[in-house]
Amino acid sequence: MKTKGYVVYVSVVAALGGLLFGFDTAIIAGATRFLKERFSLSAFGEGLVVSIVLVGCMIGAAAAGTISDRLGRRRFMLASAVLFFISAIGCAIPQNLAQFLIFRFIGGLAIGSASIVCPLYISEVAPPRVRGALVSVNQLAIVTGILLSYFVSWILVGAGAANWRWMFATGAIPAVVFFVFVLGVPESPRWLIKQGREDEARTILTRLNDPVIAAAEAQSIRETLAFEGGSIRELFRPGLRRALGLGIFLAVFQQTTGINAVIYYAPRFFEAAGLGRASAIFQSAIIGVVNVLFTLVAIALVDKLGRKPLLLAGSAGMGVSAILLGAAFKFQFFSGGLVLLFTLLYVASFAMTLGPIVWVVIAEIFPTRVRGRAMAIATFALWLADFAVSLSFPVIADTLKEPFAFWLYAGMCAINFIVIAAFLPETKGKSLEEIERRWTKA
């Protein structure tokens, strides 16, 4: 049975928030070296300029679940679009470092909000048989945004002293597009049923599925909601406590395996390998292309091979690649493009596994009644880990050098592999209600 075009359309619209997520987080990669010169930044200052956005992400993610549970997913996506726009313009016009940091923080609020509500919305409108693929579309949008930011940076690198201002200003365009398209999508039917608006929910479910399937889905949602108390304390009860622990672990180790040290600082370590600034940014754009291509592979495989096998393969591939990257810097194997090759292997391993699939699993494993809040907890942990990695990488690279950093990330990949193998259940092909019942019986 083919998925109706409408469910694909609304999922793609929601995923535009992911595109902004990717663009706003990664545009700093091309701008950092210019910001370092403009504001005379130390290694710690460089890390702060990159990571301040993640403080906003943590707060946005922490608040997004509760607010979207109250206001609805659609209205919250609209609010995120407005914050993205304010940040893009604000980061383009600061007269001092403090002003820049404030507007990057506002951008972080938008990114943190989008990181919760966009995959959450998609998971609540998508039929179980294609939910993994459609939630992965959000990750595809994220990596597309990253790729777009790299190309924008490369194009603008020669635009003079104000080049970094233009890099940030371009983010206002997708923010406006996101806002306009979200105006035309419906509210989440699961959220509507929870609010007692069943007629509206049935109408939307019928547009998303065949009528018979839509009726069964509505009944399944009602049955689940009948047992809901809605308290976040429920996540700490036996069974669901394990789901929360796994969600937090996956979120943290998606980041501590080092991916955003590569995404945010790729131009820096390509320069350390002997490339000029423009060439370093261009090679970063190649990373963005590979990131997009292998995310497409993940979308094709996630509902066929399952979540767990891909997460295991990705952890192993990233670990081996990180070891090779560390060796390349340790022994200065900079000829023949080895640093680029090992970096591409690392990014490809992430893009087809941990990148999209961690978001899929986090969007699946929590009960409907507290899914927004539970995802907020896990995503807050993700951004906290991202902040730690992003702030520490320049300091580690300047003091302990790049090999130590990459070998540290390889060790994190090994821990990730072991925990996933031992504790993560497979959720492929199961409805959200079936997944919830599995935890409550555990």
C-alpha positions as CSV (number, residue, x, y, z in Angstrom):
1,M,0.0,0.0,0.0
2,K,1.4,3.3,-1.0
3,T,1.6,6.2,1.3
4,K,-0.7,9.0,0.3
5,G,1.1,12.1,-1.1
6,Y,-0.5,14.3,1.6
7,V,1.3,12.6,4.5
8,V,4.6,13.0,2.6
9,Y,3.8,16.7,1.9
10,V,3.1,17.6,5.6
11,S,6.2,15.6,6.7
12,V,8.4,17.5,4.2
13,V,6.9,20.8,5.4
14,A,7.7,20.0,9.0
15,A,11.1,18.9,8.0
16,L,11.8,22.4,6.7
17,G,12.4,23.1,10.4
18,G,15.1,20.5,10.3
19,L,16.7,22.3,7.3
20,L,16.8,25.5,9.4
21,F,18.2,23.5,12.3
22,G,21.1,22.2,10.1
23,F,21.7,25.6,8.4
24,D,21.8,27.6,11.6
25,T,24.0,25.2,13.5
26,A,26.6,24.7,10.7
27,I,26.8,28.2,9.2
28,I,29.2,29.0,12.1
29,A,31.7,26.6,10.5
30,G,32.5,28.9,7.6
31,A,32.2,32.0,9.7
32,T,34.3,31.0,12.7
33,R,37.7,31.9,11.4
34,F,36.5,35.4,10.3
35,L,34.7,35.9,13.7
36,K,38.0,34.9,15.5
37,E,39.8,37.7,13.6
38,R,37.0,40.2,13.9
39,F,36.7,39.8,17.7
40,S,40.3,38.6,18.5
41,L,39.1,35.4,20.1
42,S,41.1,32.9,22.2
43,A,40.7,29.2,21.9
44,F,38.0,29.3,24.6
45,G,36.4,32.3,22.9
46,E,36.3,30.4,19.6
47,G,34.6,27.5,21.4
48,L,32.1,29.9,23.0
49,V,31.2,31.6,19.7
50,V,30.5,28.1,18.3
51,S,28.7,26.6,21.3
52,I,26.6,29.5,22.7
53,V,23.9,28.6,20.2
54,L,23.7,25.2,22.0
55,V,22.9,26.9,25.3
56,G,19.8,28.2,23.6
57,C,19.2,24.8,22.1
58,M,19.1,23.3,25.6
59,I,16.6,25.8,26.9
60,G,14.5,25.6,23.7
61,A,14.4,21.8,23.8
62,A,13.6,21.8,27.6
63,A,10.7,24.1,27.1
64,A,9.4,22.8,23.7
65,G,7.8,19.6,24.9
66,T,5.6,21.2,27.6
67,I,4.7,24.2,25.5
68,S,3.9,22.1,22.4
69,D,1.8,19.7,24.5
70,R,-0.2,22.8,25.6
71,L,-0.3,24.9,22.4
72,G,-0.1,22.2,19.7
73,R,2.7,21.2,17.3
74,R,1.7,23.5,14.4
75,R,1.6,26.7,16.4
76,F,4.9,25.9,18.0
77,M,6.5,25.3,14.6
78,L,5.3,28.8,13.6
79,A,6.9,30.3,16.7
80,S,10.2,28.6,15.9
81,A,10.2,30.1,12.4
82,V,9.9,33.6,13.9
83,L,12.8,32.9,16.2
84,F,14.9,31.6,13.3
85,F,14.2,34.8,11.4
86,I,15.1,37.1,14.3
87,S,18.4,35.3,14.9
88,A,19.4,35.4,11.2
89,I,19.0,39.1,11.0
90,G,20.4,39.8,14.4
91,C,23.6,37.8,13.8
92,A,24.2,39.7,10.6
93,I,24.2,43.2,12.2
94,P,26.0,43.0,15.5
95,Q,28.5,45.8,16.5
96,N,30.2,43.8,19.2
97,L,30.7,40.2,20.5
98,A,28.0,40.5,23.1
99,Q,25.3,41.4,20.6
100,F,26.4,38.5,18.4
101,L,26.2,36.0,21.3
102,I,22.7,37.2,22.2
103,F,21.3,36.6,18.7
104,R,23.1,33.3,18.4
105,F,21.4,32.3,21.7
106,I,18.0,33.2,20.2
107,G,18.9,31.1,17.2
108,G,19.6,28.3,19.7
109,L,16.1,28.6,21.1
110,A,14.7,28.1,17.6
111,I,16.9,25.1,16.9
112,G,16.1,23.5,20.2
113,S,12.4,24.0,19.6
114,A,12.6,22.6,16.1
115,S,14.7,19.6,17.2
116,I,11.7,18.6,19.4
117,V,8.6,19.6,17.6
118,C,9.5,18.7,13.9
119,P,10.3,15.0,14.4
120,L,7.5,14.7,17.0
121,Y,5.0,16.1,14.6
122,I,6.1,13.8,11.8
123,S,6.0,10.7,14.1
124,E,2.4,11.6,15.1
125,V,1.1,12.0,11.5
126,A,3.0,9.1,9.8
127,P,1.6,5.6,9.4
128,P,3.7,3.0,11.3
129,R,4.8,1.2,8.1
130,V,6.7,4.3,6.9
131,R,7.2,6.3,10.1
132,G,10.9,5.5,10.2
133,A,11.5,6.8,6.7
134,L,9.4,9.9,7.2
135,V,11.0,10.9,10.5
136,S,14.3,10.3,8.7
137,V,13.3,12.9,6.2
138,N,13.8,15.4,9.1
139,Q,17.4,14.3,9.4
140,L,17.7,14.5,5.6
141,A,16.5,18.1,5.9
142,I,19.0,18.8,8.7
143,V,22.0,17.5,6.6
144,T,20.7,19.4,3.6
145,G,20.7,22.5,5.7
146,I,24.3,21.8,6.8
147,L,25.3,21.3,3.1
148,L,23.6,24.5,2.1
149,S,25.4,26.4,4.9
150,Y,28.8,25.0,3.6
151,F,28.1,26.1,0.0
152,V,26.8,29.6,1.2
153,S,30.1,30.0,3.2
154,W,32.2,28.9,0.2
155,I,30.4,31.2,-2.1
156,L,30.7,34.2,0.3
157,V,34.3,33.5,1.5
158,G,35.6,36.2,-0.9
159,A,32.9,38.7,-0.2
160,G,35.1,41.0,1.8
161,A,35.2,41.9,5.5
162,A,31.4,41.6,5.9
163,N,31.3,38.0,4.4
164,W,30.4,36.5,7.7
165,R,27.5,38.9,8.1
166,W,26.0,37.8,4.8
167,M,26.5,34.1,5.7
168,F,24.2,34.6,8.7
169,A,21.7,36.9,6.9
170,T,20.9,34.2,4.3
171,G,19.2,32.1,7.0
172,A,16.3,34.6,7.0
173,I,15.1,33.2,3.6
174,P,14.4,29.6,4.7
175,A,12.9,30.9,7.9
176,V,10.2,32.9,5.9
177,V,9.6,29.8,3.7
178,F,9.1,27.6,6.7
179,F,6.6,30.0,8.3
180,V,4.5,30.3,5.1
181,F,4.3,26.6,4.5
182,V,3.5,25.6,8.1
183,L,0.4,27.9,7.8
184,G,-1.0,25.3,5.4
185,V,-0.5,22.1,7.3
186,P,-2.9,20.5,9.9
187,E,-2.4,20.0,13.6
188,S,-1.2,16.6,14.8
189,P,-4.3,14.3,15.1
190,R,-2.8,12.6,18.2
191,W,-2.6,16.0,19.9
192,L,-6.2,16.9,18.7
193,I,-7.6,13.7,20.2
194,K,-5.8,14.3,23.4
195,Q,-7.5,17.7,23.5
196,G,-10.9,16.2,22.9
197,R,-11.2,17.5,19.3
198,E,-11.9,14.1,17.7
199,D,-13.9,15.3,14.7
200,E,-10.9,17.4,13.5
201,A,-8.6,14.5,14.2
202,R,-10.6,12.0,12.2
203,T,-10.8,14.4,9.3
204,I,-7.0,14.7,9.3
205,L,-6.4,11.0,9.8
206,T,-8.6,10.2,6.8
207,R,-6.5,12.5,4.6
208,L,-3.3,10.8,5.9
209,N,-4.6,7.2,5.5
210,D,-7.2,5.1,3.9
211,P,-10.6,5.5,5.8
212,V,-10.5,2.0,7.3
213,I,-6.9,2.5,8.5
214,A,-7.7,6.0,9.8
215,A,-10.6,4.7,11.9
216,A,-8.4,2.0,13.4
217,E,-5.7,4.5,14.1
218,A,-8.1,6.8,15.8
219,Q,-9.5,4.0,18.0
220,S,-5.9,2.9,18.9
221,I,-5.1,6.5,20.0
222,R,-8.2,6.7,22.1
223,E,-7.5,3.4,23.8
224,T,-4.0,4.6,24.7
225,L,-5.2,8.0,25.9
226,A,-7.8,6.3,28.2
227,F,-4.9,5.0,30.3
228,E,-3.0,8.3,30.5
229,G,-2.4,10.3,33.6
230,G,-0.2,12.7,31.8
231,S,2.4,13.2,34.6
232,I,6.1,13.2,33.7
233,R,6.6,11.2,36.9
234,E,5.4,8.2,35.0
235,L,8.6,8.2,33.0
236,F,10.5,7.3,36.2
237,R,8.3,4.2,36.9
238,P,9.6,0.7,36.2
239,G,9.6,-0.1,32.5
240,L,9.3,3.5,31.2
241,R,12.3,4.4,33.3
242,R,14.3,2.1,31.0
243,A,12.9,3.9,28.0
244,L,13.9,7.2,29.4
245,G,17.4,6.0,30.2
246,L,17.9,4.6,26.7
247,G,16.5,7.8,25.1
248,I,19.0,9.9,27.1
249,F,21.9,7.6,26.4
250,L,21.3,7.6,22.6
251,A,20.9,11.3,22.6
252,V,24.1,11.9,24.5
253,F,26.2,9.4,22.6
254,Q,25.0,10.6,19.2
255,Q,27.0,13.7,20.2
256,T,29.9,12.5,22.3
257,T,31.0,10.3,19.4
258,G,32.2,13.6,18.0
259,I,30.1,14.4,15.0
260,N,29.7,18.1,15.6
261,A,33.4,18.6,16.2
262,V,33.7,17.6,12.6
263,I,30.6,19.5,11.4
264,Y,31.5,22.8,13.2
265,Y,35.3,22.7,12.9
266,A,36.0,20.9,9.6
267,P,37.5,24.0,8.0
268,R,39.8,24.4,11.1
269,F,41.3,20.9,10.9
270,F,41.5,20.9,7.2
271,E,43.6,24.1,7.5
272,A,45.7,22.2,10.1
273,A,46.3,19.6,7.5
274,G,47.8,22.2,5.2
275,L,44.9,23.5,3.1
276,G,44.2,27.2,2.4
277,R,41.0,28.7,3.9
278,A,38.9,28.6,0.7
279,S,40.0,25.0,0.0
280,A,39.2,24.0,3.6
281,I,35.7,25.4,3.3
282,F,35.2,23.7,0.0
283,Q,36.3,20.3,1.4
284,S,33.8,20.9,4.2
285,A,31.2,21.2,1.5
286,I,32.2,17.8,0.2
287,I,31.5,16.5,3.7
288,G,28.0,18.0,3.4
289,V,27.4,16.2,0.1
290,V,28.4,12.9,1.6
291,N,26.2,13.7,4.7
292,V,23.2,14.1,2.4
293,L,23.8,11.1,0.2
294,F,24.2,8.7,3.1
295,T,21.2,10.1,4.9
296,L,19.2,9.0,1.8
297,V,20.7,5.5,2.3
298,A,19.4,5.6,5.9
299,I,15.9,6.5,4.7
300,A,15.9,3.6,2.3
301,L,17.1,1.1,4.9
302,V,15.6,2.2,8.3
303,D,12.2,0.4,7.7
304,K,13.8,-2.6,6.0
305,L,16.8,-3.5,8.1
306,G,15.6,-2.0,11.4
307,R,16.9,0.5,13.8
308,K,19.2,-1.6,16.0
309,P,21.4,-3.2,13.2
310,L,22.0,0.2,11.6
311,L,22.9,1.9,14.9
312,L,25.4,-0.9,15.6
313,A,27.0,-0.7,12.2
314,G,27.2,3.1,12.5
315,S,28.9,3.0,15.9
316,A,31.5,0.6,14.5
317,G,32.1,2.5,11.3
318,M,32.5,5.8,13.2
319,G,34.9,4.3,15.7
320,V,37.2,2.9,13.1
321,S,37.2,6.1,11.1
322,A,37.9,8.2,14.2
323,I,40.9,6.0,15.0
324,L,42.2,6.5,11.4
325,L,41.7,10.2,11.6
326,G,43.7,10.4,14.9
327,A,46.5,8.4,13.3
328,A,46.5,10.7,10.2
329,F,47.1,13.7,12.5
330,K,49.5,11.9,14.8
331,F,51.8,10.8,12.0
332,Q,50.9,13.7,9.6
333,F,49.6,11.6,6.8
334,F,48.4,14.7,5.0
335,S,49.2,13.7,1.4
336,G,46.8,12.1,-1.0
337,G,43.7,13.4,0.7
338,L,43.7,10.9,3.5
339,V,42.3,13.3,6.1
340,L,39.4,14.0,3.8
341,L,38.9,10.3,3.0
342,F,38.8,9.3,6.7
343,T,36.5,12.2,7.5
344,L,34.1,11.2,4.7
345,L,34.1,7.6,6.1
346,Y,33.3,8.9,9.5
347,V,30.5,11.3,8.3
348,A,29.0,8.6,6.0
349,S,28.9,6.1,8.9
350,F,27.1,8.7,11.0
351,A,24.7,9.9,8.3
352,M,23.3,6.5,7.4
353,T,22.9,5.4,11.1
354,L,23.2,7.5,14.2
355,G,22.3,10.8,12.6
356,P,18.7,10.0,11.5
357,I,18.0,6.8,13.5
358,V,18.6,8.2,16.9
359,W,15.9,10.8,16.2
360,V,13.6,8.0,14.9
361,V,14.0,6.0,18.1
362,I,13.6,9.0,20.4
363,A,10.4,9.9,18.6
364,E,9.0,6.3,19.0
365,I,9.8,5.0,22.4
366,F,7.9,7.3,24.7
367,P,4.1,7.2,25.6
368,T,1.9,9.6,23.7
369,R,0.8,11.4,26.8
370,V,4.3,12.5,27.8
371,R,6.1,12.1,24.5
372,G,6.7,15.8,24.1
373,R,8.1,16.2,27.6
374,A,10.2,13.0,27.4
375,M,11.7,14.0,24.1
376,A,12.5,17.4,25.6
377,I,14.5,15.6,28.4
378,A,16.4,13.4,25.9
379,T,17.0,16.3,23.5
380,F,18.1,18.6,26.3
381,A,20.7,15.9,27.1
382,L,21.7,15.8,23.5
383,W,22.3,19.6,23.3
384,L,24.2,19.5,26.6
385,A,26.5,16.9,25.1
386,D,26.8,18.8,21.9
387,F,27.7,22.0,23.9
388,A,30.4,20.1,25.8
389,V,31.9,18.7,22.6
390,S,31.7,22.0,20.7
391,L,33.2,24.1,23.5
392,S,36.0,21.6,24.3
393,F,37.2,20.7,20.9
394,P,39.3,23.9,20.2
395,V,40.9,23.6,23.7
396,I,41.6,19.9,23.3
397,A,43.0,20.5,19.8
398,D,45.3,23.3,21.0
399,T,46.5,21.6,24.1
400,L,46.3,17.8,23.7
401,K,46.2,18.0,19.9
402,E,43.8,16.5,17.3
403,P,44.8,12.8,17.7
404,F,43.7,12.7,21.3
405,A,40.3,14.2,20.4
406,F,39.6,11.7,17.7
407,W,40.7,8.7,19.8
408,L,38.5,10.0,22.6
409,Y,35.6,10.0,20.2
410,A,36.5,6.5,19.1
411,G,36.2,5.3,22.7
412,M,32.8,6.8,22.9
413,C,31.8,4.9,19.8
414,A,32.8,1.6,21.4
415,I,30.7,2.4,24.5
416,N,27.8,3.3,22.3
417,F,28.1,-0.1,20.4
418,I,28.1,-2.1,23.6
419,V,25.1,-0.4,25.2
420,I,23.0,-0.6,22.0
421,A,23.8,-4.3,21.5
422,A,22.9,-5.1,25.1
423,F,19.8,-3.0,25.8
424,L,18.1,-1.4,22.8
425,P,14.9,-3.3,21.5
426,E,13.9,-3.2,17.9
427,T,10.9,-0.9,17.1
428,K,10.7,-1.4,13.3
429,G,7.1,-1.9,12.1
430,K,5.5,-1.4,15.5
431,S,2.8,1.2,16.2
432,L,3.5,3.8,18.8
433,E,0.9,2.1,21.0
434,E,2.6,-1.3,20.7
435,I,5.9,0.2,21.6
436,E,4.4,1.8,24.7
437,R,2.8,-1.5,25.8
438,R,6.1,-3.2,25.5
439,W,7.7,-0.9,28.0
440,T,4.8,-1.1,30.5
441,K,5.1,-4.9,30.5
442,A,8.8,-4.8,31.0
